[in-house]
C-alpha cells in the first residue's frame, strides 16, 4: 500500500463516480446550450458510387435552415489517422489540394453534407430534400474479390491489397521435417460493434481567443486537433479540442466522426457573422452505421511440433478486411502479425499478413487492436496440438512459453520482465480450485435443456504490447503545479494537467493517484485539469494499454521538475515533462526482424462452460482471468477492467453477429445486434491479479486494459471442444452455429 493517503495501490473511489451514478455527469450529448443551432450529418447511403450531381438548394431554402455544408466548403478535403485516404465530405467542387478523389462514396456512411438549422427536426427534414445523382460502381464484397484486383476501390494505390508485413525466421522447411505432428486450420474472425454507452456527439464554437473549438468524446485530443487543423487549413494553435465525460470508447472513438465537420460548421458560421454554438448528436442507428468496427479476418495457420510438444515451425497467412478506408488497419495488422505465432519460442516461421480494401464498413481500433484475431488462431492451434498429442494444454504451454531472455518472433530478445510463466501457473492453480456449478436450468435467462448438458474447460494464454509500436514517435506530456506558502516545507495542494482521455476506465483517477504518490500530497488535495488542448500537453492516445504506463512516467518526471522549482522557492512550483520511452523499430520488410515494442503485458484464462446439445445454447460458468499488472495503481479499477473486458469478449465470442450485405449493415440496432445482458454474462469471474514489476513501468505498473479480452474466444472454443469433441473455427457461437457444428460430425 501507498504511504500517501489515496496514492498508488489504494482502491480509492473515483472522483467522477457520484456524477455518473446520479446522472449529473455532463456528456457531449448533454452539452446543448439554449441558443444552440443543430447539425445533421447526411450519409451517402452508397457503398460504392460516383457522385454525378448534388443539389442542396431545396435544403437551403427549407424552414429554419441556416447553413448547408458540402465538399466545396472543405479547404483540404482529406483525413485519416494513419493514412489520409478518406474525404471529409464526398462531393463535387472545392479545392484540388487533396490527393483523395472526393467524388466517390466507398462506404454507406460517407458524409455528403452537413445541414445546420434551428432545431434537430428542421435539420433532418432539410436533409431529406437534398438530391443526388449517383453512378453505381461495382462492389468488392469479400477478401477474395479484393485480392483479384478486378475492381479497385482506391485506384490511386494500384491494388486493393495495400499493406503487407512479412516474417521469415530460421529454416521453415527444416522445421517441418523435424515435426512429428502438424496441425492446420483456417479461421474466420467476425466484425464487432463497439456499442459504447454514449453515441457520438459534439458541440462546436469559436472561443474568446478565436480558436475553432470542438467539445466531443475521443481518445486523443491532440490527434483530433491535428486532423481538424489539416482539413480546415489552420495552424494547430487555432484549434481547440475538449473532451467531456465519456460513456466508453474501446477504440471506436480513436478516429474521426463529428470532429472535423463540426469544426467546419463553427468556422463557416463565424464567417457569416453568426456566433452561436452548433450541436450534433447521432442516434444509435447512425452510430452503428457510421463508425468503424473490429476487423473481420481470415487466417490460415499451420503448426508443427515434436511428439514431446516442442514447437518446430509456424506458418500463417493473415488477411485483414480494412473495409472502405484504412483508419488504423495498418497498425491493427501489425499486432495481428506479431500475435499469430502466439507467446511462444518459435524457431522457424513464415508469416505473411495483408490488409485489403473491400466495400464494407471500415475496420479500425477495438480493444486488443489485432491481438484477439491473431491470438484466436495461435491459441486454437495450440489447443488442437495438445489434443492431438493427448497432452495437458497447460503443460504444452509451459514447454514453449516465452521467458526472460527469449527471442521473440521478430528475432530480437523480448523486453525484460517476461512473466508469462508465473501468469500461466497462477491461472492453472486457481482454475483447479473447487467451485460449485449451478444446474443449467437454474439460470433464469436459459430455457430448460432439450438435450444432454455437457461441460468442458478451455485454456488460453498470450501477450500484448503496451504502447505504440513499429517506430512510432511515442511520447506523453504532463504538468504539475505545487501550491503552498513561501515558508512551507511541503506543498499543501497539487494541480496536475494531463490530456489522457477518460473513456470510462478510470484514467483520471489513476492520474490523480499517481500525482499524489509522486508528490507526497494526499489524494483529496490533488486537482486535475484534463483533456483540453488549451491547457494540457500531448498525452498520446488512450489506447494500446499505454495510458497508465505512459502517464505515470510523465507524472514522475513532472513531479521531479516541480520539486526542483519548489526547492528554489518558486510558488507555485511548476514542473513540465515530456516522457519518451525506449525507441521501437519498423520491421525489416523481407525478414520481419526488429524490435517492435518496448513493453508487454501477459495473460492467461481458464474457462468452464456448459452446453445444451439440444439447443446449442452455451452458458459460461466460470472465468479465471489472470494478469500481471506490474503494480495495481487502483486495485478496484483493475478488477473492473478485467470484468468489463471479459463481458465484452463474451459478446464477441457468443452472440454479437454483425450482418453486412452488399456493403450495408443489415442489423444496425441493439434489438438485432445482441450484446450480452446481465443474464447472459459469465456466472463467476475470478480476477487473479499478479504484481510483478515491469522494469520500465512507473512504480512497476504495466498496461492491462486489453489483456483480459484477447484470450477469451480461444479459451471458449477449447472448452466447447472439451465438452463436445467438436472444434469450431469461426464464431460467434450462436445456438444455430453450435447446433450445425454438432450435427456435422
Order of alpha helices (4+ residues) and beta strands (2+ residues): alpha-beta-beta-alpha-beta-beta-beta-alpha-beta-alpha-beta-alpha-beta-beta-beta-alpha-beta-alpha-beta-alpha-beta-beta-alpha-beta-alpha-alpha-alpha-beta-beta-beta-alpha-beta-alpha-beta-beta-beta-alpha-beta-beta-beta-alpha-alpha-alpha
